[in-house]
Amino acid sequence: MRFLVYDRLLGFGDDYWIEDDRGSKVFLVDGKALRLRDTWELKDTQGRVLVDIHQKMLALRDTMVLQRGGEPLATIRRKRLSLLRNHYRVSLADGNELDVSGKILDREFAVEYDGELLAVVSRRWLTVRDSYGVDVVREDADPALLIAVAVCVIHLAEKEREG
């Protein structure tokens, strides 16, 4: 499954749709302005919140937290001892981990679980300016989670570049 994400993603307070490869609206990114921390909600077309995304306050390193239904889903932070600055770890609530690596700022990276590819984020196959694609490779993968991971990793990389 391929999804088209517009790069307005990094500004919070903006709402915009994520489309599938047929151009149908699939997810709404609802940015929450006027908050102390960066916050978004990933919603379905009926307005149900699928993933709540927010910056963790009081953390030594920039950290994003994902929740589903008020329950922890994942924590995302840059890998501490990585030679590559563009390597992030996603610690899932069930104890598993996802690895995100590649050229995050160029929107060219992969999300893997235990060495197996789950999704590829890329601008290469798109002609729409200021957008990137999320190609969910595995049928049993959670597209909402993988899109939320892409949103968070890009946000963290942008903040690191600015700081």
PLY file of the C-alpha trace (Angstrom):
ply
format ascii 1.0
element vertex 163
property float x
property float y
property float z
element edge 162
property int vertex1
property int vertex2
end_header
0.00 0.00 0.00
1.32 3.39 -0.95
0.38 6.65 0.72
1.07 10.25 -0.28
2.10 12.57 2.58
2.47 16.31 2.09
5.49 17.92 3.72
3.41 20.48 5.62
3.61 17.79 8.25
6.31 19.55 10.19
4.23 22.57 11.07
1.83 21.85 13.87
-1.58 23.48 13.90
-2.16 22.52 10.26
-4.63 19.87 9.20
-4.16 17.93 5.96
-5.08 14.64 4.36
-2.90 11.65 3.51
-4.02 9.94 0.32
-3.68 6.39 -0.93
-2.20 5.50 -4.32
-5.62 6.03 -5.99
-5.90 9.60 -4.67
-8.53 8.78 -2.03
-8.30 10.45 1.35
-7.33 7.85 3.96
-5.92 9.61 7.03
-6.20 13.13 8.42
-3.25 14.66 10.26
-4.80 17.01 12.78
-2.19 19.39 14.19
-2.87 20.77 17.63
-1.72 24.37 17.90
-1.28 26.33 21.11
0.11 23.39 23.03
3.32 23.33 25.08
4.57 20.35 23.11
4.33 19.35 19.46
1.13 17.34 19.10
-0.78 15.70 16.26
-3.60 13.21 15.89
-3.75 10.75 13.02
-7.44 10.20 12.25
-9.39 8.01 9.85
-11.95 9.41 7.38
-14.71 9.21 10.01
-12.70 11.39 12.41
-11.72 8.60 14.82
-8.28 9.09 16.37
-6.05 6.17 15.32
-2.77 7.41 16.79
-2.06 10.30 19.14
1.41 11.75 18.52
3.18 14.06 20.94
6.60 15.16 22.07
7.67 13.76 25.42
8.40 16.49 27.88
11.24 16.12 30.39
13.39 13.76 28.33
17.18 13.90 28.01
16.93 13.39 24.27
14.15 14.51 21.96
11.52 11.82 22.15
8.15 11.36 20.46
5.41 9.22 22.00
2.64 7.40 20.15
-0.56 6.34 21.88
-3.62 4.46 20.70
-6.82 4.72 22.69
-4.96 6.39 25.54
-2.59 3.43 25.85
1.15 3.59 25.02
1.93 2.33 21.52
5.55 3.37 20.89
8.40 5.68 21.85
10.71 7.08 19.18
14.19 8.54 19.66
17.48 8.77 17.82
19.68 5.77 18.42
22.22 6.76 21.04
25.34 4.92 19.85
24.81 5.10 16.13
27.56 6.22 13.80
24.80 7.32 11.47
22.94 10.41 12.64
19.93 9.21 10.65
19.17 6.12 12.69
16.18 5.97 15.02
14.78 3.33 17.34
11.06 2.76 17.79
10.37 0.95 21.06
6.93 -0.63 20.85
4.78 -1.10 23.95
4.86 -4.89 23.45
8.66 -4.92 23.88
9.55 -5.20 20.18
11.63 -2.63 18.35
11.60 -1.13 14.87
14.71 0.36 13.26
14.48 3.43 11.06
17.52 4.33 8.97
18.43 6.23 5.86
18.45 9.84 4.73
15.66 11.14 6.95
15.93 14.80 5.91
15.87 13.76 2.23
12.76 11.62 2.90
14.60 8.47 1.81
14.57 5.86 4.59
13.32 2.43 5.60
11.46 1.02 8.60
12.46 -2.52 9.57
11.50 -5.07 12.19
14.12 -7.70 13.05
15.88 -7.12 9.71
12.66 -7.43 7.69
11.47 -4.44 5.66
8.07 -3.05 6.74
7.95 0.27 4.88
9.94 2.53 2.60
9.64 6.30 2.73
10.69 8.00 -0.49
10.25 10.99 -2.75
11.68 9.15 -5.73
8.47 7.78 -7.20
6.45 10.98 -6.79
6.02 13.96 -9.05
4.03 15.99 -6.50
6.22 18.71 -5.07
6.75 18.96 -1.29
5.49 15.46 -0.66
6.81 11.98 -0.02
5.44 8.50 -0.17
5.13 5.83 2.47
5.13 2.41 0.83
3.93 -0.21 3.34
5.56 -3.40 2.10
4.06 -6.04 4.39
0.35 -6.83 4.16
0.06 -7.45 7.92
1.78 -4.18 8.90
-0.15 -1.36 10.57
-0.21 1.55 8.06
-1.33 4.11 10.67
1.58 3.17 12.94
4.12 3.31 10.11
2.86 6.69 8.89
2.99 8.01 12.47
6.57 6.71 12.77
7.53 8.55 9.56
5.94 11.76 10.86
7.84 11.51 14.14
11.23 10.60 12.71
11.12 13.47 10.22
10.03 15.87 12.96
12.88 14.74 15.26
15.48 15.02 12.46
14.27 18.51 11.56
14.43 19.64 15.19
17.95 18.21 15.52
19.06 20.04 12.37
17.62 23.33 13.66
19.21 22.90 17.11
0 1
1 2
2 3
3 4
4 5
5 6
6 7
7 8
8 9
9 10
10 11
11 12
12 13
13 14
14 15
15 16
16 17
17 18
18 19
19 20
20 21
21 22
22 23
23 24
24 25
25 26
26 27
27 28
28 29
29 30
30 31
31 32
32 33
33 34
34 35
35 36
36 37
37 38
38 39
39 40
40 41
41 42
42 43
43 44
44 45
45 46
46 47
47 48
48 49
49 50
50 51
51 52
52 53
53 54
54 55
55 56
56 57
57 58
58 59
59 60
60 61
61 62
62 63
63 64
64 65
65 66
66 67
67 68
68 69
69 70
70 71
71 72
72 73
73 74
74 75
75 76
76 77
77 78
78 79
79 80
80 81
81 82
82 83
83 84
84 85
85 86
86 87
87 88
88 89
89 90
90 91
91 92
92 93
93 94
94 95
95 96
96 97
97 98
98 99
99 100
100 101
101 102
102 103
103 104
104 105
105 106
106 107
107 108
108 109
109 110
110 111
111 112
112 113
113 114
114 115
115 116
116 117
117 118
118 119
119 120
120 121
121 122
122 123
123 124
124 125
125 126
126 127
127 128
128 129
129 130
130 131
131 132
132 133
133 134
134 135
135 136
136 137
137 138
138 139
139 140
140 141
141 142
142 143
143 144
144 145
145 146
146 147
147 148
148 149
149 150
150 151
151 152
152 153
153 154
154 155
155 156
156 157
157 158
158 159
159 160
160 161
161 162
